[in-house]
């Protein structure tokens, strides 16, 4: 027996390379199905849950599709999910609990969680693939063992701000940033810097906190400054509340929303206030192509009628990348040590080129993240339109 035995559930989809002879013993003349359990470190609860639950569905879809075709080298893949609770401390504990037999992990979801998990993965020489982390400095803490299938915020924020200014020609702005959330703070700070480089006067940066119950005081400050644009960078439900409060209080200037704020939860909270709002995203299920249409149909079926958000798309891509690497390296049929198999997986991920994602073809950049294009979207009366 090698590493294929034993299962650990973790929010970072990790591969617990194990032969789990699940269920009852095989009947005479037949062998029990071989199952490779892939623990997933995911934010099932807490601030990151809109991304985590969505990503889990994407992972499970990818596994169900490969299993329907016989699995990988005779193994069926099974996602075993553990909840990080959007807590860096809990994420670290879960990462430390990953068995020494594990070959790889998918996750974590949030940059704050990855900031604790990735250095541990590096010390353990354990490959990790995050579906959604956008901070390249966080990915770097675990290199060459940690990766993300997302496009870095340094690329998306710059593109977003430039396209926004090309449309709106704003000369003054106010930024509302959740300084408690790492991704929100990073993306908001990058947006402010890009605006200033474009000679836009940022009148004020207003800090808010995750889960803040009311934003009327902050919006009153915005209103008093009379800016030509507002930047919002906060987690989706909070961003929805901010935008709704801005519109309810008569602040009707264009709003630049950062990607961290964009999920269906934002739309659910903002409602019709999501008007004259712009956002640049690496993934958008509204993009039409045969691949996207096929993915959307399969996702809706497996999720009981729920459409995919950015997390679902990226969870699916993280799992597909892992599947591709398992096939190309042949580790499931090798007799090498776990250390050598982990090294082969990490090397294969790092050298990924022309990977067919849901919406684009990606190449893994030297820093451990995907290079690729995104979508600049405008929200009009709660409808989403691509700006070309």
C-alpha positions, -999 to +999 in steps of 0.1 A: +000+000+000+011+035-008-004+069-001-039+059-013-054+053+021-072+077+044-092+108+038-089+143+052-114+171+047-100+205+041-112+237+026-083+239+003-091+213-022-062+190-015-055+157-029-054+132-001-037+106-023-054+076-009-070+044-019-102+045+000-120+013-003-153+030+006-185+011+015-190-026+019-166-053+007-168-063-030-189-092-040-172-124-051-153-121-084-153-083-084-129-057-069-140-027-049-139+006-068-108+026-062-115+061-049-091+090-046-103+114-020-094+150-026-099+171+005-112+206-001-104+236+021-133+259+015-151+288+031-185+272+038-193+298+064-182+333+072-174+362+049-160+340+022-189+316+019-204+331-013-172+321-030-165+289-012-199+272-016-199+282-053-163+269-058-172+236-041-200+230-067-175+237-095-150+212-081-177+185-077-189+191-112-154+186-127-150+154-106-184+140-116-175+146-153-142+128-152-157+100-131-184+094-157-156+087-181-139+062-159-119+085-136-081+089-137-060+058-142-087+037-126-095+060-097-128+078-091-122+113-076-142+124-046-142+159-030-140+159+007-148+194+020-138+210+053-149+244+064-122+270+071-151+293+083-132+321+065-108+321+095-070+322+089-065+304+123-088+276+114-073+274+079-038+270+094-051+242+117-067+224+088-036+227+067-014+213+095-038+183+097-034+173+061-018+138+062+017+132+050+003+109+023-016+138+006-004+146-029-021+180-035-048+204-022-074+226-038-079+258-019-081+279+002-107+304-011-097+337+006-064+355+004-064+359+042-068+321+046-042+314+020-017+337+037-016+312+066-020+280+045+005+287+017+037+290+039+027+257+056+023+241+022+058+253+012+074+239+043+056+206+037+064+206-001+026+201-007+011+215-039-020+237-034-043+251-060-066+280-050-096+286-072-100+323-062-070+340-046-060+371-065-031+385-044+002+375-061+022+383-030+002+357-011+008+331-038+045+339-036+047+329+001+042+293-009+061+292-042+070+269-059+043+248-043+013+271-043-009+283-072-041+301-081-062+297-113-073+333-109-059+363-126-040+386-102-056+417-089-027+438-101-039+430-137-077+432-132-077+464-111-055+483-136-076+472-165-108+480-146-098+515-137-085+524-171-116+512-189-138+530-163-120+563-169-122+559-206-160+558-203-167+582-175-138+607-176-141+614-139-116+639-124-125+634-087-134+603-067-140+589-032-130+553-023-149+531+002-127+502+013-131+474+037-097+475+055-106+444+075-106+421+045-072+416+028-085+412-007-108+442-004-081+464+010-056+453-017-079+458-046-092+491-033-057+504-026-046+494-061-076+512-076-068+544-057-032+543-069-043+537-105-067+566-103-040+589-089-016+579-117-043+589-142-045+623-125-078+617-108-080+635-075-090+610-047-108+633-023-109+607+005-105+570+013-131+558+038-125+527+058-153+503+066-154+469+084-166+435+073-203+430+082-209+466+092-246+470+098-250+505+086-232+528+061-252+560+064-224+579+082-199+570+055-223+578+027-230+612+043-193+620+040-193+609+003-223+631-004-206+661+013-175+658-009-196+657-041-172+634-061-177+625-098-172+588-090-171+564-061-149+532-058-163+504-037-141+475-025-157+453+000-171+417+003-202+412-018-231+416+007-213+446+023-207+462-011-243+457-020-254+475+011-229+503+004-242+508-031-278+507-020-272+533+007-254+555-018-283+554-042-310+558-015-292+589-002-291+604-037-255+597-046-260+588-083-225+592-097-208+562-115-195+535-092-165+514-099-169+481-081-138+459-074-139+422-084-138+411-048-173+426-045-188+407-074-211+377-068-248+371-069-249+381-032-240+417-043-269+417-067-293+403-042-286+430-017-281+460-041-312+451-062-323+480-085-297+502-069-271+484-090-273+510-118-245+529-134-221+505-117-190+490-134-169+460-125-140+442-142-140+404-136-118+375-145-148+352-148-183+359-160-209+332-167-228+356-189-201+352-216-215+332-245-196+304-261-203+267-267-179+258-237-196+283-214-231+272-224-222+235-218-206+244-184-236+265-173-261+237-182-241+211-163-235+234-133-272+243-130-281+206-131-256+195-104-264+224-081-302+221-082-309+251-104-283+275-091-263+293-117-225+296-114-208+326-101-171+335-104-163+310-076-180+282-094-161+288-126-128+290-108-135+259-086-143+240-118-110+252-134-089+244-103-103+208-104-099+204-141-062+216-138-057+190-111-072+163-132-051+173-162-019+171-140-028+138-125-032+124-160-001+139-174+022+130-146+008+094-141+013+096-104-017+074-097+000+045-113+036+052-103+055+036-075+075+067-066+077+082-031+051+108-021+078+135-021+087+127-057+050+126-068+043+159-051+073+174-069+060+161-102+026+176-096+040+210-087+063+210-117+034+201-141+012+228-127+039+254-130+046+245-166+009+246-176+003+262-210-027+266-232-051+253-205-086+254-217-107+271-190-144+279-191-141+313-207-105+315-219-072+297-225-047+303-198-010+299-192+005+296-157+028+326-151+061+322-132+045+337-101+020+308-098-011+325-113-030+325-145-024+349-173-056+358-191-082+384-201-113+395-182-146+412-188-156+448-181-193+448-171-219+475-166-248+470-143-280+487-155-310+484-134-298+451-119-290+438-154-255+429-165-241+441-198-206+436-212-188+468-222-167+462-252 
